[in-house]
């Protein structure tokens, strides 16, 4: 037997197999790469948005415990040493590019200005000294000149005639500090109360690029820090002045001096795959620094602990991302696993189609004496010739998709090939085990073997046990490097398989009832069509195992997507409280309110007052909100938020109020706010007022005119705005240059929630996979119809000779295939709707929904039902079209079918 000849004869079925093999291989190779690329992009977005002080490695050593470093060469040697002892995983992610912000240097902290040589004395000023490598390349001098080397001076300090031979440092200050602290060029400052030194300002500078991550580590050298003096209204001002490289010889432990080395991390080098190794590398590096005796500083090694401190939050940032990534990976593995399962199933169905087309020729060869091995080899060879080139083409096309190459990209095509060839060999061996052994499964149903029943029962038990463990124990293991439990990650697929097996076993029973009812009717077409459907269990096994996962994953994706979308909108509403909100700690001026009211799109303004007030004469405080709840309830109409009705009660002498449950024991009490007022409890508010205040305890809500009733006036520091299409930029322009006034809009809050890393990946993955599964479901029905076309044509030919019309023949075919589609659609819909509850909290989507539990908003039923109904309707329509075209034969062709 020549496989090429068989391939030529059955080239149509072989072409279908080749196309499906190419698509399955392309999916297995391309989708994982796409997902991995999205993981890396999400991680890069997280690291890009993380301050350099949090993600970089900063090694510090206090000069008071080590010997003095006096030259830049000693710092450079320390930098080389700290890089040499880095673990390989950590060394691979350091920034070595031309724009690297790595640096080292020395910096004092907490140095007070004890006075000045000359006029202009000011209290509460602190000026530290620093030399930092690379700083002279990142600043420009706007006045004066760079600082020179230090020198000794005989200048005498005012009030301290005994202090002499002081060290004078030349320093440069940022221009802002000179103006804010009143330190012009030429000023000589006395630094320190004990062991004082002098610092003369020789120049003023400004940074070339304030966005350079270098300044994240040295923000104190370009910006003045203001701090409130305890027990006073005065402010302290802190700045760090830049001094020369030669000053290292004079900077010593007489000041609180730290040596530091900053090793910049290249965020683009950290990926979702090497992040666990980077975390482990940080742990190993910290352990190595603790006992490092060969570092740049000299200390007593007998102590056993080096004075180095490693400051970085990179480990925490990566752990937080990996926690969110686990959920995203689980969802994507679930939908990707379902898609690949369905794709491979459809591929097996195409192999079955080709095997059925070759059945007559191979059966004839078997009857003429061909061995079973030769039959299997010839049939499998035909499958291989059609399959392998298509798999190689799909494998090659997958590399056109950008993204990292993971093992599944290489292993997937090999597994697809082996599964398809193994299925083909098993199918051919089973069909041609005995010569001329042909039986009609639609006439004589086979009983399942005890082994098969036991295996199916085992699958069901394992799926239920896995679902129980998933709900009780969660998805992840206790070990970071191990991540998610592999067994539990396959629980959704096991549940789908178990449901498919149960559907397959229970499929004939409801049909028998319908057949029993149809047998009592006069029309023969329903009875014959439903009878064929009930007896075709062996033929429908594979389509059921394909259709049910496709529908389940599609319904689950639609369910989760809809719930996630609605929860994100709720979170955005809760963050904003209205279509827009303007809030300030101080009172909002009347002219600002009018400008906001004039912004395009603004329809209604609800002013409110929020602040802290003292309850009674004790020390207990509460968050107090004064607002018109009736007006607020009107602007919340049609949104997911709600507000309680306003408190009812007398306007005098006590003001009615709603209180949180923890204050429910209070009846009538006094509030010390803008003015002392007497308040009486008129109700309890539960859950706070999302968007206005997140406080759920120690909360009191009073009418907006409560202050006016108490003898003061109305006061507004918050505006809740209703309207359509409100532009946040225009709203901020109306507010003006007021950094103390914060502006939110619903659209901006929603973009912030939906812009969470990986959210777009999850939503896009659901949409793409749902469309692909719909296409595969339709292909499953079509191929199943084609497989049974010969037997169906034979049956219809006999019935046509007995008077069956073309329309009745088409109806009979639709009735034969529709029960399979409808029952599987119902089972897939129910399982898809049950999966969120079955998985429980194992898949926590709060990180993608503004920290709201997705299950709290409920899962909508409309989209999943429409999806399942749509897939079923399209599949039935495909069966109807196939039947309609297949039934149009002349009576002569009908009489010759199969004879």
C-alpha positions in Angstrom: 0.0 0.0 0.0 1.3 3.4 -1.0 0.7 6.1 1.6 1.2 8.8 -1.1 -1.5 7.3 -3.2 -3.9 7.2 -0.2 -3.0 10.8 0.5 -3.8 11.8 -3.1 -7.1 10.0 -3.0 -8.1 11.6 0.3 -6.4 14.9 -0.2 -9.4 16.9 1.1 -9.4 15.3 4.5 -5.6 15.5 4.6 -5.8 19.2 3.9 -8.2 19.7 6.8 -5.8 17.8 9.0 -2.9 19.9 7.9 -4.7 23.2 8.4 -5.8 22.2 11.9 -2.3 20.9 12.8 -0.8 24.2 11.6 -3.3 26.3 13.7 -2.8 24.1 16.8 1.0 24.3 16.6 0.8 28.1 16.0 -1.4 28.5 19.0 0.9 26.4 21.2 3.9 28.4 20.1 2.6 31.9 19.7 0.2 32.4 22.7 2.7 31.4 25.4 5.2 33.8 23.8 2.6 36.6 23.7 1.7 36.0 27.3 5.3 35.9 28.5 6.0 39.1 26.7 3.0 40.7 28.4 4.3 39.5 31.8 7.6 41.1 31.1 6.0 44.3 29.9 3.9 44.4 33.0 6.9 43.9 35.2 8.9 46.5 33.3 6.0 48.9 33.9 6.1 48.2 37.6 9.8 48.7 37.8 9.7 51.9 35.7 7.1 53.3 38.1 9.2 52.4 41.1 11.5 55.0 42.5 15.2 54.2 42.1 15.7 54.3 45.8 13.4 51.3 46.1 14.7 49.1 43.3 18.4 49.9 43.3 21.0 48.4 45.6 22.4 50.9 48.1 25.2 49.7 50.3 26.1 52.0 53.2 28.7 51.9 55.9 29.0 54.3 58.9 32.3 56.0 59.1 32.2 55.9 62.8 32.9 52.1 62.8 35.4 51.9 60.0 38.5 53.5 58.8 38.4 56.7 56.8 38.2 56.6 53.0 40.1 59.6 51.7 40.4 59.2 48.0 38.1 58.4 45.0 40.2 55.4 44.2 39.3 53.8 47.5 35.6 54.2 46.7 36.1 52.8 43.2 37.9 49.8 44.6 34.9 49.3 46.9 32.5 49.5 44.0 34.5 46.8 42.1 34.5 44.6 45.2 30.7 44.9 45.8 30.1 43.9 42.2 32.5 41.0 42.3 30.7 39.3 45.2 27.3 39.7 43.6 25.4 36.4 42.9 25.2 35.7 39.2 21.4 36.2 39.0 21.7 39.6 40.7 24.7 40.7 38.7 22.9 40.0 35.4 20.2 42.7 36.1 22.5 45.5 37.1 22.5 48.6 34.8 25.8 48.8 32.9 24.6 51.1 30.1 26.0 54.5 29.2 23.2 56.2 31.0 23.8 54.3 34.3 23.2 56.2 37.5 25.6 54.1 39.6 27.6 56.2 41.9 29.3 56.3 45.3 30.3 58.9 47.8 30.2 60.2 51.4 27.4 62.2 53.0 26.8 63.6 56.5 23.4 63.7 58.2 21.8 65.9 60.8 24.4 68.7 60.8 23.0 71.9 62.4 24.0 75.4 61.4 25.3 76.8 64.7 25.7 80.3 63.3 27.3 82.4 60.5 30.4 84.5 60.3 28.7 87.8 59.6 25.0 88.9 59.5 21.9 87.0 58.5 21.6 84.6 61.4 18.7 82.1 61.0 17.5 79.4 63.4 16.5 75.8 62.6 18.7 75.3 59.7 20.7 72.1 58.9 23.3 71.9 56.1 25.0 68.6 55.5 28.1 67.9 53.3 28.4 65.4 50.5 30.8 64.3 47.8 29.1 62.2 45.2 30.7 60.7 42.1 29.2 61.9 38.9 27.4 64.8 40.4 29.6 67.4 38.7 28.4 66.0 35.3 24.7 66.3 36.3 24.6 69.9 37.4 25.2 73.3 35.9 26.4 76.3 37.9 24.0 79.2 37.7 26.2 81.5 39.8 29.6 81.4 41.4 32.2 78.6 40.9 32.6 75.0 41.9 33.9 74.3 45.4 37.7 73.9 45.9 39.7 71.8 48.4 39.3 72.4 52.1 41.8 74.4 54.1 42.5 75.4 57.7 41.5 78.9 58.9 42.3 81.0 61.9 38.9 82.5 61.9 37.3 82.8 65.4 33.8 81.8 66.1 31.5 84.4 67.7 31.1 83.6 71.3 33.8 80.9 71.2 37.2 82.6 71.2 38.9 79.4 72.3 38.0 77.5 69.2 40.7 77.9 66.5 42.3 76.1 63.6 39.0 75.3 62.0 38.5 73.4 58.8 36.9 75.4 56.1 35.0 73.5 53.4 34.0 75.2 50.2 30.5 74.1 49.2 27.9 74.7 46.5 24.2 74.9 47.2 21.1 74.4 44.9 19.7 77.6 43.8 16.4 76.9 45.6 18.1 76.4 48.9 20.0 79.7 48.6 16.7 81.6 48.2 14.6 79.7 50.6 17.2 79.6 53.4 18.7 83.0 52.8 22.3 81.7 52.1 23.8 83.7 49.2 27.2 83.1 47.6 30.0 84.1 50.0 28.1 83.2 53.2 30.2 81.3 55.7 28.3 78.9 57.9 29.3 77.3 61.2 28.5 73.7 61.0 28.0 71.6 64.2 27.8 72.6 67.8 30.6 70.2 68.9 33.7 69.9 66.8 32.5 72.7 64.6 33.8 73.4 61.1 33.1 76.2 58.5 31.4 76.0 55.1 31.8 78.8 52.6 29.3 78.9 49.7 31.2 79.4 46.4 28.5 78.6 43.9 24.8 77.8 43.2 23.8 75.0 40.9 20.7 73.4 39.3 20.3 69.8 38.1 20.5 69.3 34.3 17.7 66.6 34.4 15.6 66.3 37.5 14.1 63.1 36.1 17.5 61.3 36.2 17.2 58.4 38.7 20.4 59.7 40.2 18.4 62.4 42.0 16.1 59.9 43.5 19.0 58.8 45.7 20.2 62.4 46.2 17.0 64.3 46.4 18.3 66.1 49.5 21.0 67.8 47.4 18.5 69.6 45.1 15.4 70.2 47.3 15.0 71.7 50.7 13.2 69.5 53.2 10.9 71.4 55.6 10.0 69.8 58.9 7.7 71.1 61.7 9.5 71.8 65.0 7.7 69.7 67.7 5.7 71.9 70.0 6.1 75.0 67.8 4.8 76.5 64.6 8.3 77.0 63.3 9.9 74.9 60.6 13.3 73.3 60.2 15.0 73.5 56.8 17.4 70.7 55.7 19.7 70.7 52.7 22.8 68.8 51.6 25.6 70.9 50.1 28.0 69.6 47.5 31.7 69.8 48.3 34.9 68.9 46.4 36.6 65.5 46.0 39.6 66.8 48.0 37.2 67.3 51.0 37.2 63.5 51.6 40.5 63.9 53.5 38.8 66.2 56.0 35.4 64.4 56.3 35.7 62.0 59.2 33.7 60.4 62.0 33.5 63.7 63.8 30.3 64.1 61.9 27.5 61.5 61.4 29.1 60.4 58.2 28.1 57.5 55.9 29.9 56.0 53.0 27.6 54.7 50.3 27.7 52.8 47.0 24.7 52.7 44.7 24.4 49.8 42.2 21.6 50.7 39.7 19.2 47.9 38.6 18.2 47.7 34.9 14.5 47.1 35.0 14.5 45.8 31.4 16.8 43.0 32.5 14.4 41.7 35.1 11.8 39.4 33.7 8.9 37.3 35.0 11.1 34.2 34.6 14.3 35.4 36.4 12.5 37.4 39.1 12.5 34.5 41.6 16.2 34.0 41.0 16.8 37.8 41.6 14.9 37.6 44.9 17.0 34.6 46.0 20.1 36.5 44.8 19.2 39.4 47.1 18.9 37.1 50.1 22.3 35.5 49.3 23.9 38.9 48.7 22.7 40.3 52.0 24.0 37.2 53.8 27.4 37.6 52.0 27.7 41.3 53.0 27.1 40.5 56.7 30.3 38.5 56.9 32.3 40.3 54.2 35.9 40.9 55.5 37.4 41.9 52.2 35.4 45.0 51.6 36.6 48.6 51.2 36.4 49.5 54.9 38.6 48.3 57.7 37.0 46.9 60.8 37.6 44.3 63.5 36.9 41.0 61.8 36.6 39.3 65.2 33.2 40.9 65.7 32.0 38.7 62.9 29.5 41.1 61.4 30.5 43.6 58.8 29.0 47.2 59.2 27.4 47.1 55.7 23.7 47.8 55.3 21.9 46.8 52.1 19.0 49.1 51.4 16.6 48.0 48.7 12.9 47.2 48.3 13.5 45.3 45.1 12.6 42.0 46.7 9.3 43.3 48.1 8.4 44.9 44.7 9.1 41.6 42.9 7.3 39.5 45.4 4.2 41.7 45.1 4.3 41.4 41.3 4.8 37.6 41.4 1.8 37.4 43.7 -0.3 39.2 41.1 1.4 37.2 38.3 0.3 33.9 39.9 -3.3 34.8 39.5 -2.8 36.0 35.9 -0.8 32.9 35.0 -3.5 30.7 36.5 -6.2 32.4 34.5 -4.2 32.4 31.3 -3.1 28.8 31.8 -6.7 27.8 32.4 -7.9 29.4 29.2 -4.8 28.5 27.2 -5.1 24.9 28.4 -8.7 24.8 27.4 -7.9 26.2 24.0 -5.0 23.8 23.4 -7.2 20.9 24.6 -9.9 21.8 22.2 -7.4 22.4 19.4 -5.8 19.0 19.9 -9.3 17.4 20.2 -10.3 18.9 16.9 -7.1 17.7 15.4 -7.9 14.2 16.7 -11.3 14.6 15.1 -9.6 15.4 11.8 -7.4 12.3 12.2 -10.6 10.3 12.7 -12.1 11.8 9.6 -9.1 10.8 7.5 -9.1 7.4 9.1 -12.8 7.0 8.2 -12.1 8.0 4.6 -9.3 5.4 4.3 -11.4 2.8 6.0 -12.7 1.0 2.9 -9.3 0.8 1.2 -7.5 -0.4 4.3 -10.3 -2.9 5.1 -9.9 -4.3 1.6 -6.2 -4.6 2.0 -6.7 -6.3 5.4 -9.1 -8.8 3.8 -6.6 -9.6 1.1 -4.0 -10.6 3.7 -2.2 -7.5 4.8 -1.0 -7.6 8.4 -2.3 -5.3 11.1 1.1 -3.7 11.5 1.2 -2.9 7.8 -2.3 -1.5 7.9 -1.4 0.7 10.9 1.9 1.8 9.3 0.3 2.7 6.0 -2.6 4.7 7.6 -0.3 6.4 10.2 2.1 7.2 7.3 -0.7 9.1 5.5 -1.4 11.0 8.7 2.3 11.8 9.2 2.7 13.0 5.7 -0.2 15.5 6.1 0.7 16.3 9.7 4.4 16.8 10.1 5.0 19.5 7.4 2.1 21.5 8.8 3.5 21.2 12.4 6.9 22.4 11.2 5.3 25.3 9.4 3.3 26.3 12.5 6.5 25.9 14.6 8.3 28.2 12.3 5.5 30.8 12.1 5.4 30.9 15.9 8.9 32.5 15.9 7.5 35.4 14.0 5.5 36.4 17.1 7.6 38.6 19.4 8.2 37.3 22.8 10.6 35.1 24.9 10.9 31.4 23.9 9.7 29.1 26.7 10.0 25.3 26.8 6.4 24.9 25.7 7.2 26.5 22.4 9.5 23.5 21.6 7.7 20.8 23.5 4.2 21.7 22.3 4.6 20.8 18.6 6.3 17.6 19.5 3.5 16.6 21.8 0.9 17.5 19.2 2.6 15.3 16.6 3.0 12.4 19.0 -0.6 12.6 20.2 -2.0 12.8 16.7 0.1 9.9 15.4 -0.6 7.8 18.5 -4.3 8.5 18.2 -4.2 7.6 14.5 -2.3 4.3 15.2 -4.7 3.4 18.0 -7.7 4.2 15.9 -6.5 2.2 12.9 -5.4 -0.8 15.1 -8.8 -0.9 16.8 -10.8 -0.6 13.5 -8.8 -3.2 11.6 -8.0 -5.6 14.3 -9.9 -8.4 12.5 -10.4 -8.7 8.8 -13.9 -7.9 7.5 -14.8 -7.0 11.1 -17.2 -4.2 10.5 -20.0 -3.3 12.9 -22.6 -0.5 13.2 -22.2 1.3 16.5 -25.4 3.2 15.8 -27.3 -0.1 15.7 -25.5 -2.2 18.4 -24.2 -0.1 21.2 -21.1 -1.2 22.9 -21.0 -1.6 26.7 -18.1 0.2 28.3 -15.5 -2.1 29.8 -15.0 -2.1 33.6 -11.5 -0.6 33.2 -12.9 2.4 31.3 -15.7 2.9 33.9 -13.1 2.8 36.7 -10.8 5.2 34.9 -13.7 7.7 34.3 -14.7 7.4 37.9 -11.1 8.1 39.0 -11.1 11.2 36.9 -14.3 12.5 38.5 -13.0 11.7 42.0 -9.7 13.4 41.4 -11.4 16.5 39.9 -13.7 16.8 42.9 -10.8 16.3 45.4 -8.7 18.9 43.6 -11.6 21.4 43.7 -11.9 20.8 47.4 -8.2 21.3 48.0 -8.2 24.4 45.8 -10.9 26.0 47.8 -9.4 25.1 51.2 -5.7 25.4 50.6 -5.3 27.9 47.8 -3.3 27.7 44.7 0.2 28.5 45.7 2.7 26.5 47.6 4.7 27.9 50.6 7.9 28.0 48.5 8.4 31.0 46.3 10.6 29.2 43.8 8.0 26.5 43.4 5.1 28.9 42.9 1.7 27.4 42.1 0.9 23.8 42.8 1.0 22.0 39.4 -1.7 19.5 40.5 -4.1 22.3 41.5 -3.4 24.3 38.4 -4.9 21.4 36.4 -8.0 21.2 38.5 -10.2 23.4 36.2 -9.2 21.1 33.2 -10.0 18.0 35.3 -13.4 19.4 36.3 -14.1 20.1 32.6 -13.0 16.6 31.6 -15.1 15.1 34.5 -18.2 17.0 33.3 -17.6 15.9 29.7 -17.5 12.2 30.8 -20.6 12.6 32.9 -22.4 14.3 30.0 -21.3 11.5 27.7 -22.5 8.8 30.0 -25.8 10.5 30.7 -26.4 11.8 27.2 -28.6 8.9 25.9 -31.0 8.8 28.9 -32.9 12.1 28.4 -33.0 11.4 24.7 -34.7 8.1 25.3 -37.5 9.9 27.0 -37.9 12.3 24.0 -37.7 9.3 21.6 -40.4 7.6 23.6 -42.6 10.7 23.3 -41.8 11.0 19.6 -42.7 7.4 18.9 -46.3 8.2 19.8 -46.5 11.0 17.3 -47.6 10.4 13.7 -44.6 12.2 12.1 -41.7 9.8 11.4 -38.9 12.3 11.0 -38.6 13.3 14.7 -38.6 9.7 15.8 -36.0 8.6 13.3 -33.7 11.7 13.9 -33.8 11.4 17.7 -33.3 7.7 17.5 -30.2 8.1 15.4 -29.0 10.7 18.0 -29.6 8.4 20.9 -27.8 5.5 19.3 -24.8 7.4 18.0 -23.0 7.5 21.4 -19.6 6.2 20.0 -19.6 8.7 17.2 -20.5 11.6 19.6 -17.9 10.8 22.3 -15.0 12.9 20.8 -17.2 15.9 19.8 -18.6 16.0 23.4 -15.1 15.9 24.8 -14.3 18.9 22.6 -17.4 21.0 22.7 -17.8 20.9 26.4 -14.3 22.4 27.3 -14.8 24.9 24.5 -18.1 26.1 25.9 -16.9 25.9 29.5 -13.8 28.0 29.0 -15.7 30.5 26.9 -18.5 30.9 29.5 -16.0 31.1 32.3 -14.0 33.8 30.4 -17.1 35.8 29.7 -18.2 35.4 33.3 -14.9 36.6 34.7 -14.5 39.3 32.2 -17.9 40.7 32.9 -17.5 40.5 36.7 -14.0 42.0 36.5 -15.3 44.9 34.3 -18.2 45.7 36.6 -16.0 45.5 39.7 -13.5 47.8 38.1 -16.3 50.3 37.5 -17.5 50.0 41.1 -14.0 50.5 42.3 -13.6 53.7 40.2 -16.9 55.0 41.5 -15.9 54.3 45.1 -12.6 56.1 44.5 -14.3 59.2 43.1 -17.7 59.3 44.8 -19.3 61.1 41.8 -18.5 61.9 38.2 -15.8 64.1 39.6 -14.6 65.4 42.9 -12.6 68.4 44.1 -11.2 68.2 47.6 -8.9 70.3 49.8 -7.8 70.3 53.4 -8.6 74.1 53.5 -11.8 75.9 52.6 -12.5 76.2 48.9 -13.0 79.9 47.9 -16.3 80.9 46.3 -14.7 82.0 43.1 -13.0 78.6 42.7 -16.4 76.9 43.1 -17.9 79.2 40.4 -15.1 78.4 38.0 -15.6 74.7 38.6 -19.3 75.1 38.0 -18.5 76.7 34.6 -16.4 73.7 33.4 -18.0 72.1 30.3 -20.0 69.0 31.2 -20.6 70.0 34.9 -24.3 69.7 35.7 -24.6 69.7 39.5 -22.4 70.5 42.4 -22.9 69.1 45.9 -20.7 70.9 48.4 -19.5 69.0 51.5 -17.3 69.6 54.5 -15.0 66.9 55.8 -12.7 67.0 58.8 -11.8 65.7 62.2 -13.7 66.7 65.3 -13.4 66.0 69.0 -16.2 64.1 70.7 -17.2 65.6 74.0 -14.4 66.8 76.3 -12.3 63.7 76.1 -9.5 62.8 73.6 -11.7 60.7 71.3 -12.0 62.1 67.7 -14.1 61.2 64.7 -14.3 61.9 61.0 -17.2 64.3 60.5 -18.9 64.9 57.1 -21.4 67.7 56.6 -23.4 67.2 53.4 -26.8 67.3 51.9 -27.5 63.6 51.6 -30.7 64.2 49.5 -28.7 66.1 46.9 -25.9 63.5 47.0 -28.4 60.6 46.5 -29.8 62.4 43.4 -26.4 62.6 41.7 -25.7 58.9 42.6 -28.8 57.8 40.7 -27.8 55.3 38.1 -24.4 54.5 39.6 -23.3 51.5 41.7 -23.0 53.7 44.8 -25.7 54.5 47.3 -26.1 56.9 50.2 -28.3 56.7 53.2 -31.3 59.0 53.6 -30.5 62.2 55.6 -30.9 62.0 59.3 -34.3 63.1 60.5 -34.7 65.0 63.7 -35.3 68.4 65.2 -33.2 71.3 64.0 -32.8 72.7 67.5 -31.4 72.4 70.1 -29.5 69.2 68.9 -28.4 68.5 65.3 -29.4 65.1 64.0 -26.6 62.9 62.8 -25.8 59.5 61.4 -23.1 57.6 63.3 -21.0 54.5 62.5 -21.9 51.3 64.5 -19.0 51.8 66.9 -20.5 55.1 68.1 -24.1 53.7 68.3 -24.0 53.9 72.1 -23.9 57.7 71.9 -27.2 59.4 72.0 -26.7 63.1 72.5 -23.2 64.5 72.6 -21.1 67.5 71.7 -18.7 67.9 68.8 -15.8 70.3 68.8 -15.4 71.3 65.2 -15.6 74.7 63.6 -17.7 75.5 66.6 -19.0 73.4 69.4 -22.3 71.9 68.5 -24.8 69.6 70.2 -25.5 66.4 68.2 -28.1 63.7 68.6 -28.0 60.3 67.1 -30.7 59.9 64.4 -29.5 56.7 62.7 -26.6 54.4 62.0 -24.5 54.5 58.8 -22.9 51.2 57.8 -20.1 50.8 55.4 -19.1 54.5 55.4 -19.5 56.8 52.4 -17.3 55.4 49.6 -15.8 58.2 47.5 -16.4 60.7 50.2 -14.7 59.0 53.1 -13.3 55.5 53.5 -13.8 55.6 57.3 -16.2 52.9 58.5 -15.6 53.6 62.2 -15.6 56.8 64.2 -17.7 58.4 61.4 -20.4 61.0 61.9 -22.5 62.5 59.1 -24.5 65.7 59.8 -26.5 68.0 57.5 -24.6 70.4 55.4 -25.8 73.5 57.4 -24.9 72.0 60.7 -22.2 74.6 61.4 -24.7 77.4 60.5 -27.3 76.0 62.9 -24.6 76.0 65.6 -23.9 79.7 65.0 -21.0 79.5 62.6 -21.4 79.4 58.7 -21.4 76.8 56.0 -18.0 75.6 55.1 -17.0 73.6 52.0 -13.7 71.8 51.4 -15.1 69.2 49.0 -17.2 69.4 45.8 -19.0 66.3 44.5 -19.8 66.9 40.8 -22.3 65.3 38.5 -22.1 65.7 34.8 -21.2 64.1 31.5 -17.8 64.0 29.7 -16.0 66.1 32.4 -12.4 66.6 31.4 -10.0 66.3 34.3 -7.5 68.7 32.7 -10.1 71.4 32.3 -11.2 70.8 35.9 -7.7 71.3 37.1 -7.3 74.4 35.0 -10.4 75.8 36.7 -8.9 75.0 40.1 -5.7 76.8 39.2 -2.2 76.4 40.4 -3.3 75.0 43.8 -1.2 72.0 44.8 -3.3 71.7 48.0 -6.5 71.0 46.0 -6.9 67.5 44.6 -9.0 66.6 41.6 -10.5 63.2 40.7 -12.7 62.2 37.8 -14.4 58.9 37.3 -12.7 58.3 33.9 -9.3 58.9 35.4 -10.0 56.5 38.3 -11.3 53.9 35.9 -8.1 54.2 33.8 -6.0 53.8 36.9 -7.8 50.6 37.9 -7.9 49.1 34.4 -4.3 50.1 33.9 -3.1 47.8 36.6 -0.3 45.6 35.2 -1.5 42.4 33.6 -5.2 43.5 33.5 -5.1 44.2 29.8 -3.4 40.8 29.2 -6.1 38.9 31.1 -9.0 40.7 29.3 -7.4 40.4 25.9 -6.6 36.7 26.5 -10.2 36.0 27.4 -11.5 37.7 24.2 -9.0 36.1 21.9 -9.5 32.6 23.3 -13.3 32.9 23.4 -13.3 33.8 19.6 -10.9 30.9 18.9 -12.9 28.4 20.9 -16.1 29.5 19.1 -14.4 28.8 15.8 -13.2 25.4 17.0 -16.7 24.5 18.3 -18.1 25.2 14.9 -15.4 23.1 13.2 -16.1 20.3 15.6 -19.7 20.1 14.5 -18.8 20.3 10.8 -16.2 17.6 11.0 -18.5 15.4 13.1 -21.1 15.8 10.4 -18.6 14.9 7.7 -17.4 11.8 9.5 -20.9 10.5 9.7 -21.8 11.7 6.2 -21.4 8.3 4.5 -23.6 6.4 7.0 -26.1 9.2 7.0 -26.2 9.3 3.2 -26.9 5.6 3.1 -29.7 5.9 5.6 -31.2 8.9 3.8 -31.0 7.1 0.4 -33.2 4.3 1.7 -35.6 6.8 3.2 -35.7 8.9 0.1 -36.7 5.9 -1.9 -39.6 5.5 0.6 -40.8 9.1 -0.1 -38.7 11.2 2.2 -38.5 14.8 0.9 -35.4 17.0 0.8 -36.7 19.2 3.6 -37.5 16.2 5.8 -34.0 14.8 5.1 -32.4 18.1 6.2 -34.7 18.1 9.3 -33.7 14.6 10.1 -30.0 15.5 10.0 -30.5 18.6 12.2 -32.5 16.5 14.7 -29.7 14.0 14.8 -27.0 16.5 15.7 -29.0 19.1 17.7 -29.4 17.1 20.9 -25.6 16.7 21.1 -25.1 20.4 20.7 -27.9 21.5 23.0 -27.1 19.1 25.9 -23.4 19.9 25.7 -24.1 23.6 25.6 -26.2 23.4 28.7 -23.5 21.3 30.5 -20.8 23.7 29.4 -22.9 26.7 30.5 -23.6 25.2 33.9 -19.9 24.2 34.5 -18.6 27.6 33.2 -21.0 29.4 35.7 -20.0 27.0 38.5 -16.2 27.3 38.0 -15.9 30.7 39.8 -17.5 29.2 42.9 -15.6 25.9 42.5 -12.3 27.7 42.4 -13.2 29.9 45.3 -10.6 32.3 46.5 -7.8 30.4 44.7 -8.1 32.9 41.9 -8.0 36.3 43.7 -8.7 39.1 41.2 -8.7 42.0 43.7 -5.4 43.2 42.5 -7.0 43.9 39.1 -10.2 45.4 40.5 -9.1 48.2 42.8 -8.7 45.8 45.8 -12.4 44.9 45.6 -13.4 41.2 45.8 -14.8 40.4 42.4 -17.3 37.9 43.8 -18.8 40.7 45.9 -20.4 42.3 42.9 -21.9 39.1 41.5 -21.4 37.4 38.2 -23.7 38.4 35.4 -25.6 35.7 33.6 -26.6 37.6 30.4 -23.3 37.4 28.6 -22.6 33.7 29.4 -26.1 32.6 28.4 -25.9 34.6 25.2 -22.5 33.2 24.4 -23.6 29.6 25.0 -26.8 30.1 23.1 -24.9 31.8 20.2 -22.4 29.0 19.9 -25.2 26.4 20.0 -27.2 28.4 17.4 -24.3 28.7 15.1 -23.4 25.0 15.4 -27.0 24.0 14.7 -27.1 26.4 11.7 -23.9 24.8 10.4 -25.6 21.4 10.7 -28.7 22.7 8.9 -26.6 24.1 6.0 -24.7 20.9 5.7 -27.9 18.9 5.7 -29.6 21.3 3.3 -26.8 21.0 0.7 -26.3 17.3 1.4 -29.9 16.4 0.9 -30.2 17.9 -2.6 -29.6 14.8 -4.7 -31.5 13.5 -7.7 -33.4 10.3 -7.1 -31.0 8.4 -9.4 -28.0 9.4 -7.3 -30.0 8.4 -4.2 -30.6 4.9 -5.5 -26.9 4.4 -6.2 -25.6 5.5 -2.8 -23.7 2.6 -1.2 -25.0 0.0 -3.7 
